[in-house]
Amino acid sequence: MNITFQTLKNTGYRPQVTTQSKYTPRAEKARGDYDTVNIRRPQAAQDDEESFARMLAQRTAAQIGEGASPERVKDLSRRIAEGTYQPNAQRIAGRLLGLS
């Protein structure tokens, strides 16, 4: 691949702009008198987010059951060892997304 760069002559569409020399601050302004910007969320918004997160955690914990029974775990272990276990990808994805 061969790439050639060409410069266009000044057609008057865009005037030539000369660059200025590097700016050096004057001594009286360089002492650190600058404006500052502090961005904070209101305390009410922080409290709302914390209470929402707490409520979400409680609901999630309530929806999680006690887990699989020991018989179910043994059955799955046996099927995996035998090579007969075929997971359902659609069902797993739905459960991860909270659709089922």
C-alpha positions as CSV (number, residue, x, y, z in Angstrom):
1,M,0.0,0.0,0.0
2,N,1.4,3.4,-1.0
3,I,0.0,6.5,0.8
4,T,0.9,9.9,-0.5
5,F,0.0,13.0,1.4
6,Q,-0.5,16.2,-0.5
7,T,-1.0,19.7,0.8
8,L,-3.6,21.9,-0.7
9,K,-2.7,25.5,-1.7
10,N,-4.5,28.2,0.1
11,T,-7.7,28.6,-1.8
12,G,-9.2,31.3,0.4
13,Y,-11.6,28.8,1.9
14,R,-9.7,28.8,5.1
15,P,-7.2,31.5,5.9
16,Q,-3.7,30.6,7.1
17,V,-3.3,30.8,10.8
18,T,0.0,31.3,12.4
19,T,0.7,29.6,15.7
20,Q,1.5,31.7,18.7
21,S,4.7,31.2,20.7
22,K,4.4,29.1,23.8
23,Y,2.5,30.9,26.6
24,T,4.4,31.7,29.7
25,P,2.4,32.9,32.7
26,R,3.3,36.2,34.3
27,A,5.0,35.9,37.7
28,E,2.1,37.5,39.6
29,K,-0.5,35.0,38.3
30,A,1.7,31.9,38.7
31,R,1.4,31.9,42.5
32,G,-1.7,29.6,42.6
33,D,-4.7,31.9,42.8
34,Y,-6.9,29.7,40.7
35,D,-10.6,29.0,40.7
36,T,-11.7,25.7,42.1
37,V,-14.6,23.6,41.2
38,N,-16.1,21.1,43.7
39,I,-18.7,18.7,42.3
40,R,-20.8,16.8,44.9
41,R,-24.1,15.0,44.9
42,P,-26.6,16.2,47.4
43,Q,-26.7,14.2,50.6
44,A,-30.3,13.2,49.8
45,A,-29.2,11.6,46.5
46,Q,-26.5,9.6,48.3
47,D,-29.0,8.4,50.9
48,D,-31.5,7.4,48.2
49,E,-28.8,5.4,46.4
50,E,-27.8,3.7,49.6
51,S,-31.3,2.8,50.5
52,F,-32.1,1.6,47.0
53,A,-29.0,-0.6,47.1
54,R,-29.9,-2.0,50.5
55,M,-33.5,-2.7,49.3
56,L,-32.2,-4.4,46.2
57,A,-29.8,-6.6,48.2
58,Q,-32.6,-7.6,50.6
59,R,-34.9,-8.5,47.7
60,T,-32.2,-10.5,46.0
61,A,-31.3,-12.4,49.2
62,A,-35.0,-13.2,49.7
63,Q,-35.4,-14.6,46.2
64,I,-32.4,-16.9,46.6
65,G,-33.7,-20.1,48.0
66,E,-31.8,-22.4,50.2
67,G,-30.1,-24.0,47.3
68,A,-30.3,-27.4,45.7
69,S,-31.2,-30.5,47.7
70,P,-28.4,-33.0,48.4
71,E,-30.3,-35.5,46.2
72,R,-30.3,-33.0,43.3
73,V,-26.5,-32.4,43.7
74,K,-25.8,-36.1,43.8
75,D,-27.9,-36.7,40.6
76,L,-26.1,-33.8,38.8
77,S,-22.7,-35.1,39.9
78,R,-23.5,-38.6,38.6
79,R,-24.8,-37.2,35.3
80,I,-21.7,-35.1,34.8
81,A,-19.4,-38.0,35.6
82,E,-21.2,-40.2,33.1
83,G,-21.1,-37.4,30.5
84,T,-24.9,-37.4,30.0
85,Y,-25.5,-33.9,31.5
86,Q,-26.6,-31.5,28.8
87,P,-27.0,-27.9,30.2
88,N,-29.7,-25.8,28.6
89,A,-27.9,-22.6,27.6
90,Q,-31.2,-20.7,27.0
91,R,-32.4,-21.4,30.5
92,I,-29.1,-20.5,32.1
93,A,-29.0,-17.2,30.2
94,G,-32.6,-16.5,31.2
95,R,-31.8,-17.2,34.9
96,L,-28.7,-15.0,34.8
97,L,-30.8,-12.1,33.3
98,G,-33.6,-12.7,35.8
99,L,-36.1,-13.6,33.1
100,S,-37.2,-16.9,34.6
